[in-house]
Amino acid sequence: MALNKIAVFGADGQLGQVITKALLECPDKTFDVLAFKGPLTPGPDVPESEHYECRTVNLLNVTQDKLKDQLKGVDAVVCALNGKALESQPLIQDAAADVEVKRFYPSEYGFHAVYRKPGDEWGYVHPIWDMKNRLLESAVHHDAIQEGDMSYTVIGCGDFYDQEDEPIWCPWTQDFPERNVYTLHVVGSPEAKAQYTHKDDFARFLVATLCEPEKSENATLNFVSDEVSHRQIAQMLEKFTGRQAKIEIRSESDVHNIVKDPSKAPEKLRENSALPVDFCFIVKAAQSQSRFRRPKGEIHNHLFPNVKPTTFEQYLRRLHVGTDDVEERPPGPMRSETA
């Protein structure tokens, strides 16, 4: 089964852009790429190509018939949607099924952690993850998939660590941190390890599954670039930047208070991230409890060995030193920790 023409929904978003770019730059195969973006955003920043077309669609009011017309001749649909637009994923899949699209990639691209309230026997899933879970369940059980007319590929990953527009969530991405000090926000133990994924690695892994579709047919696959602790990240930051890396530790009781009332979170943490502050603290708590990582048997890097993971150290060295060979900068001041 060959998958040659690929439609990417949400191509103007953070992940959609890197997926679209990876498709166009694939060294192993030439894809025809059809990128869909929203009406109020610019097109994705990708290389010019005769194999690329960008179309505008308003997913909040588009009809199934209109989408069918747009998807004729497409072999695979990749959804890279989030927020309100993600609710249109079932409509996109219905339209794709109508025109016999062979493969569907629902929006997953993450790791879901259960939140447990103190003294409560139930576990809870944040609304962001719950919506993804509900839509994922719908996607993989779609009638076209049950009848064998369409297949699916679900891809999960670690925490995306190279989000340059998230100075609180990913402070190490900034050239000039506040007061010349990198502050890493940690809940609990800074020694606990969590899994992280570089966006470009993730996109190249997704493209590899399209190059070898038999390996990824009706499969849930996970790609991880590295597994490190906040302590290790702080040490690497100081090594490659020469600046201080401060670890700011909060307790699990802080998490429970913020989940109960997000307004209790520090203003800086509430207002400097696109992610809801309660969501951020739930993730940080799972990371410090060593729960934000999949067991080895659920990681599938080995299926596509040509996709080489970018370690945290490689990323920081390239970002702050410039190459993989240059001597690191002199170490910064002694790290500090605050509670």
SULNOR-V709711 format. One record per backbone hydrogen bond with DSSP energy under -1.0 kcal/mol. NH is the residue of the N-H (numbers start at 1). CO is the residue of the C=O. If there is no record, write none. Layout:
<<NH CO> <NH CO>>
This chain:
<<6 32> <7 76> <8 34> <9 78> <10 36> <11 36> <13 10> <17 13> <19 15> <20 16> <21 17> <22 18> <23 19> <24 20> <25 21> <32 4> <33 51> <34 6> <35 53> <36 8> <37 55> <46 44> <52 49> <53 33> <55 35> <57 37> <59 57> <61 58> <67 63> <68 64> <69 65> <70 66> <71 67> <74 71> <75 5> <76 5> <77 103> <78 7> <79 105> <80 9> <87 84> <88 85> <89 86> <92 88> <93 89> <94 90> <95 91> <96 92> <97 93> <98 94> <99 95> <100 97> <101 96> <102 75> <103 75> <104 151> <105 77> <109 155> <115 124> <120 117> <124 115> <130 126> <131 127> <132 128> <133 129> <134 130> <135 131> <136 132> <137 133> <138 134> <139 135> <140 136> <141 137> <142 139> <146 142> <147 143> <148 145> <149 144> <150 144> <151 102> <153 104> <154 219> <156 221> <157 110> <159 195> <161 197> <164 162> <166 163> <170 166> <173 170> <174 171> <180 177> <181 178> <182 244> <184 246> <186 248> <188 250> <194 228> <195 292> <196 226> <197 159> <202 198> <203 199> <204 200> <205 201> <206 202> <207 203> <208 204> <209 205> <210 206> <211 207> <212 208> <215 212> <218 152> <219 152> <219 216> <221 154> <223 156> <225 196> <226 196> <228 194> <231 190> <233 229> <234 230> <235 231> <236 232> <237 233> <238 234> <239 235> <240 236> <241 237> <242 238> <246 182> <247 336> <248 184> <249 338> <250 186> <255 251> <256 252> <257 253> <258 254> <259 255> <260 256> <261 257> <264 261> <265 262> <270 266> <271 267> <272 268> <280 276> <281 277> <282 278> <283 279> <284 280> <285 281> <286 282> <287 283> <288 284> <289 285> <290 287> <291 286> <293 291> <298 295> <299 296> <300 222> <303 300> <304 301> <307 304> <308 306> <315 311> <316 312> <317 313> <318 314> <319 315> <320 316> <321 317> <322 317> <338 247>>
